[in-house]
Each structure stands twice: as structure tokens, then as C-alpha cells.
Amino acid sequence: MVLGKSEIKQSNGCYKIGAKCDECSATYFIKAASLKRNPSLGDVCQSCLHPVINLKCGYCGNPFTRLERVIKHRAKDLNSNRSFCSRKCFLEWSHENHRGIVGETIKCAHCGKTKYRRPSDMLAGANSKRRFCSMACQTAFRKKSRVTLSCQECGKPFVVRGCHKDLIKFCSKACKVKHWGVYEVVCVVCGKPKTIMGWDYKRNLTKVFYCSRECLRTGRLHPKKPTIFEQRIHDFLGSEFPGQWVYTGNGDLWINRQNPDFVHSDKKIVLEAQGCWWHNCKSCYPNMIDHPNVNPPIVRAANYAALGYQAIFVWEHDLKRSDWQEYVKSLVNDEVRVPAPLQIS
């Protein structure tokens, strides 16, 4: 019921009109503009129109209230303690019941107080190692656990955290560089020199280095083991020309940013086993679009010739011939007899 005489003016210029609830007889105020749009708002107050229900959190046990219209469709959750006061409590309950992660009580390593660790704290990588009740205790503990060490290079004392006493052995990066040294290496793809630190050199057990990310991607593009096609060529060369050809298709040898499949042990001759699909064979795949990262044989031969190497190309479809062994043998013999490199104008 609207009380027409009870009227107040707000600071923003809006008017509120007093009303009396027909159910609870409480007096409340409602905006005049809202009442004009919906006259029924003057009959019942918001508490009676949208009643609340007192609930108990299913995780922490704290009481809280929710609107009845919000939770009326979740009656089964109310009967099974599956209503939560916050999203954080819901996540903790979900960790325990669906992921099998249960919280635990820890003792602070600095002040000795106990603290309950939630399941979400145990899931996080950083929080799983915490042994403190607060950040203040953690900072105080770290300051207290600092130790003084002597630099292995210059002998000067320096202070580190207690947890780093077995990791840090030098007072500065200059002493570390002086102790480990600097090495000059060569990129296995392009052959450019590169300077690296001693700890990186000794940590690299394969002693394979790249000067840039581009060379790294190029070097890792090649498989470590020969393909079935390359293995057949490898077996044939080993039986017909024992000890003369070496397989280098795994990235062991790079010539002018190209990795040949086989190289002659005595002469500057390389043999390329060209897969028809990967190297865009127009005889087998006439409608295929050229692969952007693969050079055609004429370009590869020119790159090899620039450094004095002759190139032999054996296609995958050549092995379908009945006399493929004689054909490959003739290609290899013709190139081996000619010691002069190709002349590219």
C-alpha cells in the first residue's frame, strides 16, 4: 500500500515514495519512477517478494543466506550439503570429492603456528612447498637462514639464501665466466662461428651447436634414423661400394645450409635420396604444389657446386624399376670417375 504523504528527495534529484507492505506491515521506500512503471511494487516489500533462506556452507560450515528464487531449483543440493558460501569453498569441496585431494594442517617453520592448507594450495606448484603461515614469516625465515660463502674464483665472501648454498658458488657473473671460460664453436648448419659460455659447452654432451633459431629449426627438421627408402640405398651402397659412402642424412654434415643423405668418404661427391612426395616429384604428383621449404634438385646441385661438390640424385620411383640396382650403380660410377666439380655459370 502506497503512503502518498511520505515522500523524500534524494541527492541526485530522484524521489522516493513511502509504502507499507501488505504481508509484513513493514514500511519501505520505493523510487517514484519505478512505481510509475510497475504499480505492484507498492504492495509488497522486496524481502517478502524475494524471500531469503538461511543455509550452511557444505565445506566450511559458516552460515549464509541466499534468495529463495535463486536456489529453489536446487532442492536436491540443499538436502545433500552441496550449497556453498563462496566459489572458493566450492572449489575446495570439488578438489576433495572429485580429485581426491585432501587438505592438511602444517606447522610454520618460523613461528611454530599451525595453519590449514586448502586442497587448492596443495595443487599449486609453488604453494605445495610452503611451510609458513604467512609471507611475513617466510621473509623472516629467509633472512635468518642466509649464509656466507667464499667465491671459488676470487675468494671474496658473499651472502646467499640457505636454500641456495649448494647452487651458487661465485660472487658475480664475471667470476663465473672467468672460471668456466669462453668457447668458440661452429654452427653445424651454416658454419658460422659462435661464442658460448663454458657451462653451456660442457653441458652439451652431443657437441652440436647452432648459431640461430633458424639453423636450429633446420637442423632438427631431419630425422635421426634413415627412412625405408634411404635404408635401401644405404644397404645397396654398402654391398656394392663397401667403405666408400657414409650416411649423413641425420644432420651430421651440412654443406651450404643443405644436409646431404650420403657423402663419399674420399671425394667431394654427395648422393641425395629424393622422396617423390616430399621433394615434389612432377612425374608421380603432377598437380602437387611445391613445398616452400624444399629446394628442387637444380637448386640443391648449384648450392653443392658452389663449394666444389658433385651431386647424384636418386628418386624414389627409380627403385620401382626392375633394374634399379644397375641404374643406381651406373649413376654412382659415372660421377666417381669424374673428379672435377660441376661448373655453374
N, C-alpha and C positions, 0 to 999 in steps of 0.2 A: 504494500500500500504506500503510495507516494504521499509525503508530507510536504505540501506546497509551500508552507511558510518557512521551512528550514532550508535555507539556501546560502551557500558560501561561494566566494570567488577566489580562485587560485591565482598564484603569482603570474602565470603565463596567460591570464585572461580567460581561461575556461571556467565554467560554472558547474558546481556540483549540487545536486538536489537531494535532500534527505528523504529516506524511505524507511518503512517498517516491515520486517519480514513477516509473512503470514503464517509461517511454520514455527519459528523460534522466538518471534516477537522482538528480535534484536533490531536496533536502529543502525542504519548504514547509509553511506552517501554514494551516489552514482552520478556520472557525468551527464549533463543535460543533453549533449549531442548523442550519447549512446542511448539514453532513454527515449529520445525522439525517434531514433531508428528502430528500436525494439522496446515497445512499452512493457513487455512482460518482465523486463529486468527489474522493474519496481515492485514486483510481487514477492520474490524470494531472493534472499541474500546468496552470495557466492558460496558460503560454507554449506548451506542447505542444497543449493543447486548442484554443487560438485563436492560431495562429502569425501572425507579422507578416512583412511583405515590405518590403525596402529599395527605395525609389523615388527618383526625381529629379524635382524640380519642372519642369514644362514651360514655366514663364515665367522664374523667377529662377535656376533651376539648382541650388538648395540641396537636399541630401539630406534625406529624411524617411521615416518608417515608417508603414504602415497595416496594419490587421488583414486577414488573407487572406480572411476571411469577408465583409468589407465590400466588397472590390474584386474578388472572384472573378467577379462578373457583369459586370465592366467590362474584360474582357481586351482588347477592341479599343482601348480608351482607353490601356491600358498600352503597346501597341505603337506608338501614334501620338503619344507625349509629351503626352497630354491629362490627366495627373494633376498636381494642384497641391497645394502645401504649405499653402495658406490660401485663404480665399474672396477675399481681396484680390488675390492673384495670378491667380485665375480671372477676376475682373472685368477686370483689366488685359489679360489674354490675349483676353478676349471683345471688348474695345474695339478692339484692334488687328486681329483677324481677321474680325470681323463688322461693324464700323462704320468700318473704315479709318482709325482714329485712332492715330497712332504717337507714342510719347514722344520727348522731345528733351532735350538737355543745355544748361543755361543757365549763365550766369556771374553770380554775385551782384554786384549794383550797389554793395554796401558793402565787403565784404571781398575780393571777387575770386575766391572759391572756386567751383568748378563743382558743379552739382547736376543729377541726372537727374529730370526731371518725368514722372510717370506719365501715361498717357492719361486717367485719371480726373481728374487735376488740370487737364488741358487742357480737359476738358468743362465743368468748373465755371466759372461766370461770374467769380467773384472770383479763383479760383486762376489763371485764364488770364492775368491781368495781373501776377502776382507775378514779381519779378526778384530775389528774395532767397533765400538758403539757409536762413534761419530767421527766426522772429519777432523775435529779438533784433537781427539785422541790419536788419530792416525798421524797428524802432523807432529805432535809432541813426541810420539814414539820414534818417528824417523829422525828427528833432531837428536834424540837421546842415543840412537843406535849408530850414529855416524862414527867412522873410524878414520885414523890417519895412516896413510900408506906412503911408501917411498917409490918414486918413479924408477922404473927399471933402466931407463936410458940416462937421465941426468942426475938421479938420486935425490931430487928435491921432494920434500913432503907435500902431500895434498890430501884433502878430506873428501870422502865419498860416503854414500849410504852403506849401512851394514849389509844390505842385500846385494850390493854391487861390489863387495870387496874381492870376490873371486873372478869378476869380469873385467874390471878396469885396472890396468897395470901401468898406465902412463899418465902424466900430469897434463898433457896437451896433445893436440893432433900433430904438432911439429915433432915432438919426441917419438910419437908412434910411427910417423913416416921415416924418420931417421933410423929407427930400429929395424923396421921391416924392409926398407929400401924401395926403390922405384925400378920397374922393369919395362923394357921396350919390346913389344910384341908386334906381330904382323897379322893382319886380318886374313883369314883363310879364304875369303870370298874375293875381295878386290886387291889384296896385297898391300894395302896402305899401312904404314906404321902407326902404332898407338901406344901411349904411355899409360900404364896401370900401376896401382899400388901393390906393394909386396904381399899384403894379406889376401888380396883378390887373386894374385898369381898363384900362390901356394894353395889356396882353397879350390882352384880349378884343377881337378885331377886329370881331366882329358887334355888340358893344354890347348884347347880350341878357342880362339878369340875372334870377336867381331868388332869392327870399328863403329858401326851404327846399327840402328834398329832395322834399317832396310836390308843390310847384309845379314842380320840375324834372322829375319823372316825368310830371306833367300836361302840361307844355309839350312834352316830347319824344314824347308819345304820338301826336301828329298828324304826318302825312307832310308832306314839303316840297313835293310836287307834287300837283296835284288828281287825283282818281280819274277814271275814264272818265265816270261819272255827273256828277260836278262839272264836268268839262270840257265836256260837252254843255250844261249850264246856263250855263256861262261864255260859250260861243260864242253861245248864244241871246241872253243879256243884252247882249253886245257888239254884236250886229247890230240888236236892237230898241231898246235904250236905250244908245246909244254914250256913253261917258264918264261914266255915272251910277253904275255898280256896280263895286266893287273886290273882287277875290278876297283873302280873309284867312284861308282855311282852313289855311294853313301855319303858323299861330301868330303872325302879325304883330299881331293885335289880340285883346285879351281883355276881355270885358265881364262883370263879376261872376263871375269864375272860369270863364267859358264862352268858347269860341272859335267865333265865327260863320263860316260859309262865305263869305258875301258881305255887304257893307255898302254902303249908299247914300252917295254922296260928299257930298251936301248935307243930307240929312235923317237923323234918328235912326231908321233902318229897317234891319233885318238880314234876310237870307234864308238859311234852313237847307235844305241838300240832304240829306234823310234817306234813307240806305240802308236797305232793308227788313230785311235780315238783321242789320246792326249795331245798328239802332235798334228792334229788336223789333216789327216790323210785325205786328199781330194778324190782318190780312187775308190776308197771304201766309204767315205762320208762326203759326197759332193755338195750337200746342202748345209753342212755344218758351218757355223760362224767361227771365225778364227779366235782361238784362245788369246786373250790380251797379254798373258804373262809368258807365253811360249813363242820363241823366235822360230821362223821357218829355217829349213836346212841351209839355204843360201846365206842367210844372215849369220848363222852359227859357224858355217865354214869360213866366212870372212873374218869373224872375230878370232877364230883359231889361227888363221893365216897371218893375221896381224902380228902374232908372236912366233911365227915360224912353224906352226903345227899343221899337218895334213889331217883331213877328216874323212872317215869312212862312215857312211850311213846305211844301216840295215833296217828295213821296215818290217813291221810285224807280219804283214801279208806275204813277205818273201818266204817265210817259213812254211807257208801252205803249198809251196812248190814241191814237186816230187824230188827234185834235185837241189834242194835248198842248201845242203851241205857243200856241194860242189860250187854253187853260186857264191856263197859267203867265202869259201876258200879262195876263189878267183879274185874277189874284191880285195881281200887282205893281201894276197900275193902281189897283185898289181901295185898296190900302194907301198908295200915294203921294198919292192925292187927300185922304187924311185925315191932317192934320198932328198931331192931338192924340194923346198917348200913351195906351196901354191903362190902364184903371183896374182894379186888382186889389184887391178888398176883403180 
